[in-house]
Amino acid sequence: MSGAILDLSKETIPDGVSTEVCVIGSGSGGATAARLLAEAGHEVVVLEEGRDLTGPERTQRDGPMYDQLYMDRGGRATHDLSVSVLQGRVLGGGGVINTCDVVPIPDGVLQHWAVNYGLEDYAPSRFRGFTDDALSDLSASRIPETLVNPANAKLRQGAEALGLRGEVMMHNRVGCRGLGTCLIGCPVHAKRNPRMVALPKAIEAGARIFTRARAVKIQKASQELKQIDVRALDRGGYHEKEELIIRAKIVIIAANAVSSAQLLLRSGIGNAHVGKNLMLQPQLPIIGVFDERIAAFDGIPQSYAVTEFEQEDNGEFGLWGFRIEGIMGTPGIVSSLLPFSGAPGMERMAQYDRMAPSLLLAPDAPSGEVEVARNGRLTIRYQQRDNHRDRLRHAVEAAAKVYLEAGAREVLVPTVPALVIRSAREAEQARSLRFAPATAPMISAHQQGTVRFAASERDGGADLNGRVYGTRDVYVFDSSGFPSSASSHTMTPIIASSRMLTSKLLTRI
């Protein structure tokens, strides 16, 4: 039996659909669950709000790609506009738009979860096999030295000169051509992501996938047969069209920590923990500007990380400290992050080929919340904690010194007002950065929490099998359940976690 991808913006809307399992979200968690369940012989329907963009449709142009590949066209943000919340909205989810970073959950974090949160299935000895399977799914490998681009090489040069620990990162590319447009979709499909691996296998095993299908409400969550109210969207995903009703015995929500909580709240499902304990893992960009041409937009944009300051087994938080990771974006996102407009902005963008940017990634403790008003309006509330600001200040100072050691003529910290650092002594100015709301272009690409896994309803929103408390067979299989920050990048953790949770589900159905 073979399944299919049905685009509801073009296809005739069915009168109704019944299935054994309905998976909401087609990213790392949802695609993995759909594949394993379909391969085990179960009837599966997958819902994806975005559409399927492949090959030439991935035009490498900022405007149309952010419009079609990202939730809210890339404009989703926290309530005070302090953090840009980047979330995929395309068949395949976040794996389509990420920079292919493969970073499993460290053993120290897994042990932290097992000991402090009672998540015994995540203990390193039990979880290792699921991580190995996830790495296999991704065709994970260490980035070859020949593909470490000049900007990442500058970061490495400075770090090694200062004696700082770092690593060439692992990734999930096969056949990369070095186009450098990872954040807006790879047009040659070099990413071995869920769109290219799990979903084709799910379809081959019979799964049906509906794209441009927005799940708006889950009803009868405590009954054997659930009802999912779906709205078909138009071709561009701008407007809702007809309604589709899907009935399923099992519902698996894997729509991202923000959107999964949003759907549960909109449906009136779950306990008081749903929507709480949000982690955004806000990242701050920093840019080394060199006299020579760097061309950070050529090749792999993120291939080297300074790991000297990262803690993988902090007693209180699990993953802590910070990382400095090389990165590059296309002109649209880079210009939007610079604290300049008009002629100064044009002058800075004229240096685009001499920039070597990094992201300063500091894991956060739960400090946010997803809210849904009666009219359905989503609000992401987030409060940056002092311990996060302190680590970012340290990260700015350290990164500035790394770039200066590598020969940068200046280091730009894109705060308002901008901080320009030209010497190691000036780098100490980072210690006075305030990070007041909306004064620094924080980016969130790894949202976690909101439906915390817990052994007791008193402590979380879902049980140790991922079942949402108060429901009958409604589950969350994504980063919503993580009780603390899993890793510096969440694709591999989500795939491994979904594999574990799906294997448990298969023993019960």
N, C-alpha and C positions, 0 to 999 in steps of 0.2 A: 504494500500500500504506500502511495506517495502523497505527501501533502502539497501545499501551495502557499504562495504569498498573494493575498487579495487586497488590493488598494481600494478602500471604501470611498475614496474621492472619485473613482472612475467606475467601479463595479456597481451592479444593482444590489441594493441593500437587502440582505435576506430577511424574511419575515421573523425569524427567530432562530437561535442556534442553541443546541444542547450538546454538552460535552461532559466528560468525566472530570477533567482538570482545565481550569482557565488560569493562565499565567498573564499577569498584568505587568508589562515592561519587558523589553527584549534585550537589555544590556547583559552585563556579566552574570548577574544572579539569575535573571529570568531565562536567558538563552540556555544556560547550563542546566537548569531544572527541566526546561522543556525538552531538551535533548535526551537527558537520562530517562525521563518518564516515558517519552515516546519510544525510545529504544527498548524499554521494558514492556512495551505492548499496550500502554495506556493511551486513551484518547485525549489529545491536548489541543487547546486553542490558545494562541498568544495574541495579546492586544498591544499595539504600539501606536502612540499618538503621532509620532513623526512618520515620514514616508521613507521609502527605500531609495537612497541615492547611491548610484554606483558608477564606476568608470568615468566617462566624459561629463556626466552630470556634476561631478565634483570639479568645479571649474577653476579652483585655486584663486578665486576672487573673493575678497573679504565680505563685501556687501551681501551677495546672494547666499554665500555659505553660512555666515552667522545667522542669516534670516532663516535658513532651512535646517541647520544642523543643531542649533542650540535652543533650549527652552527660553521663552520670552525674547527670542532673537538675540540672545546674548546679553539682554538687559536686566536679567533678574538680579536683585540686590537686597541687602538687609534693609530694615525699616528706616535707618538713618543714612542710607547710601554709603556706609563705611566699607562694606565688603561686597564685591561683585561675585555672585554665586553662579558659577558656570556649570551647566548641566546639559547632557545630551538630549536631543529630541529627534531621533533618527533610528531606523531599524539597525540594531546592533548597539545602541546606547553610547555610553561614554567611551567605549573602546574605539569608536570611529573617530573621535576628536581628541584623544589624548596623545601624549608624546611617547607612548609605548614603553613606559617604565615598568619593569617587572621587579617588584620588591615584596617578597612574601612577609607574612607576619613573623617578626622575630620570636625566637623561643622564649625570650624574657617576657614579652608581652603575652604570649600564650599561657605561660605559667602564672602571670599576674591575673589573667582572667580566670584561670582554674582555681586559684587560691582565694582571690578577693571577691569574685563574683559567682563562684560555684559552677562555672562553665567547664565541667570536667571533660566534655567531649573535645574541648579545645586544648587540653593538655598536650604538650609537644609530642609525646610518644603516641598518642591517639590520632593527632591531627596531621602528622608528617606525611602519611600516605595521600591525603587529600591535597596537600600542597604539591607533592610530586606529580599528581595527576593534573593539577592546574598548570604546572610548568610545562607538562607535555602538551596540554591543550594549546598553549601559547607558543609552542616551538621556541621556548625561551633559550637565550644564549647571551654570552657576554658580548657587548658591542666590540667589533674588531677595531684594532688600533688605527687602521686606515680610515675608519669612518668617524673618528673623534675630530670634529671640525675645529678650525683655528680658534674660535671663541672659547670652546671648552678646553682647548689646549692651553690657552692663556690662564684660565682658572687653575688648571693643573700645574702649570709652571710656577705661578705665584704660591700655591699651596705647598708644593714640594720645596721651594726655596725657603719657606718659613717653617718647614718641618711638620706640616699638618697632615694628618691622615686623610686619605681620600680614596675613591674607587672609580674605575670605569664601570658604568652601570650595565645591568642586564636589560634586554629588550625582547620584543616579540615580533621583530621584522624578519621577513624572508624575501630576498630580492629587492632590497631598498635601492632606489636610484638617487637618493640624496636631494630630493626636491625641496625639502625644508618646510613643507606646508602641512605638517602633521596636525596642527590645531584646527584645520578646516578640511580634514578628510584626505586620505591618500588616494589619488586617482589611479594608481597602479596596483592598489590592493596588496601592498607589501605587509600590512599589519595582519598578523595571524590572530585576529580578535574574534569575539563571538559572532560577528556578522559573517566571517569567512570560515569559521570552524563549527561552532555549536549549532547555529541556526540551519545551515545546510544539512547537517546530520539529523536534526529534528525533523526537517521537512521530508528527508528521505525515509524517515521512520513513520511518517504519516501526519505530523503536526500541521495544523492550519494556522496561518499567521494573517491577522488583519492589521493593515497599516492605515494611518489616518483614522484611528479608532481611539477616541478619548473615553476612558472609563470615568464616569462622573459619580457613580454611587453604587455601593454594594448593599443589597437588601436581603433580609431573611438569613442573616449571618449565623444565627444559632440553630438553623434548621438543616436538614439533610441536603436539600436542594437550594442553593443560593441563586440570587438573581443579580446580574451585573447590568446596570443601565449604561449604555454606550451611546455616544454621539459621533456620527460620522462627520469628518471635516472636509472642507473643500481642498482643492489641489495644493494651494499654498499653505494650508493649515491655519487660515485666518478666521474662518467662520464655521460654526456648527451647522450641520444639515439634518438629515433624518436620524431617528432614534433606532437603535438595535438593542434587543434584549437577549442576553446570553444567560443560560441556566447551566450551573455546574455544581457538582458535589464538592469539589475541592477548589479553593481559590488561593493562588500564590501571588502575593504582591511583591514586586521587585522593581519599583519605579524610581529608586533613588531615595535617600533618607528624607529629603524634603517632600517629594511628591507622594511617597508611600504614606507618610503621616498625614499629608493633606487629604488623600482619598479616604483614609480611616476616619478622620475628623469630619469630613463632609458627609460620611455615611452614618455618623453617630455610633461608631464601633470602637470598642476597647475601653480601657480604664483611664484613670487620671494621668498615667505615665505617657500616654500617646501624645506625641508632639514635643515632649520635654527632652532634656539632656542632649540637645543638639550640639554637635561639634562641627565647625567649619574649617578648621586647620588653615587659618588665613596666612597667605604668603605675601611677602613684600618684594617687589622688583627692585633691583639695583643695577646700575649700568657702568661698566668701565669703558671709557672713551679713549681710543688710541690714536696716535698720529698715522700709523700705517693702516692699510685696508685690512679688515678682519673678515667681512662678508659672512657674518654669523647665520645668515639666511640660507647659506649653501650647506648641504649635508644634513646630518642628524642634529636637530636643535638642542637636544638634551642628552648628553652622553657621559658627563663627569660630575661627581658630587664630592664636596668636602664633607667628610663624616666625623671629623675630629671632635665636634661639639655635640654629637648625637648620643643620647642615652637610650638603650634598648631594654633596660631592666630597672628603671627608677622605682623605688619601693612604694611611692605614693601614687604615681601616675602611669607607670608602665613605660610607654614611649615618651621621651622628654628631650629637652635640649633644643638643638636646631641643626638643620643642614643647609649648605650652600650649594645650589644646583644650577649649572649652566642651562640656559634656555634662549630661545629666540622666537619671536612671533612675526607674523606678516605686518606690513606697514600700518594697517588699520588698527590693530590692537596695540601696537607699540605707540603710535601717536596718541591713542586715547589714554595711555598710562602716564604720559609726560605732563608735568604741571605747567605747560606753556600753551598759549594760543596765539593766533595771528603771526606776525613776523618772527617773534622769538621761537614759536613752535616750528615754523618752516625752517628756520636756521638750524634747530636741533635735528629735525628730520633729514636735513642735508648731510648729517653725519651718520646716517643709518648704516652705511657700509663700514663704519669704524667703531661700531658699538659691540661690546661683549657683555650682554646682560646675564644676570642670574636671578633666581628666586630664592628668597630666604624663607625656608619652610620651618615653622615652629609649631609642633603639635599643641593642641589646646585641650584643656579640661572642659567637660560639658558646661556651656554657659549661654546656650541659646534655646529658642523655642519656635515651633511652627504653630501659627494660629490661622484659623479659618473663620471669617465672620459669617453672619447669617446669610448675607448676600453672596457667599461663596468666595469672597476676596481673600487671597492668601497674604499673610504677613510673616516675614522671617525676622524675629527679634533676636538680637545678638548683642552681648556685652563683652567687649574685649577686657580681659582681666589684667591686673597689674603684672602677674607673672609672665604673661604673654608679651606685654610691652617691654619688660625688662630683657627678655631673651631676644626680642627683635633688635633692641638697642645694641646688645652685644653682637648680634649677627651683622648689623650694619657696619660696626667698627671693624670686625674681623674680615668681612668681605672687602671692604675698602682697602685694607692693608694688603690683602691678597692681590687685588688688581694693581695696586701701586707697585708692589714688588714685581709684578709681571710686566711693568713698563707703561701702565696707563698714564696719560697726562692728567686725567682727572676722573673722579668717580662721582656720578650723579645719583643722588637719592631723591626720587621723585615725590617728595612731600610738598606741602604748601605751607610756607614758602619752600622752594627747592633748596636742598643742601648740596653744595658742590665741595668735594674734598680733593685737595691736591697734594697732601703730605700725610705721613703717618701721624704727625702731631694733630693735624686738623681732623683726623678720623675720630679723635676723642670727642668731637662735637656731637657725635651720635648719641652720647650719653644724656644729652639734654633734649632729645626728641620727645615730644609729648604724645604724638599719635592721637590727637583729638579727633572726634568723629568727622569723617569725610575730608581728612587732610592728608591721607596717604592711600594710594590705589591698591588696597588689599584685594587679593584674589582668592576665592575658595574653589578648589576643584575636587575636594575629597570630603564631601559631607558625610557625617556619620551620626549614629545615635537616633533618637526620636521614638523608637519602639524597642527599648532595651530588653535583651534576653535576660531572664532571671528565673530562678527556681521557684520563686514565690510571687504571687500577684502584688504583694506588698512592695516589691523591689523593682518591678519592671512591667513592660507592656506586653511581652510575649514570653512563652515558656521555653524550656530548653530544646524543644523541637521546632521552635519558630512560630508556634500557634499563638495567635493573638488571644489574650485572655478574654473570656466572655463569648467566644465564638466556637462554632463547630467546624473545624477544618478550614479556617481562614488563616493563612500563614504570611510571614514576611521572610524573604530569603535574600535580603540585600544588606547593605551596611547599616540599615536602620537598627539592627539588633546589637551592634558593637557597643560594649559598655565604656570603652575608652578608645583612644586613637589606635587603630590596628597597625598602621604602617605609614611610611611617607607617601605611598601611592597605593590605592585601594583596589585596582583591577584584580591582581592576583589573590589578595585576601577574600574578595567577594566570590570569585570563582571557586576557590577552595572551600569556603564556608557553604556555598550553595551545594557543592558536591556532597559535603558531609550531611547537610540537612535533608537533601533529596534521598540519599542512601538510607537515612533513618525512616523517611516517609515511605519508601518502597517496602520496608519490612512490615508496614501496617496496612497496606491497601492491596 
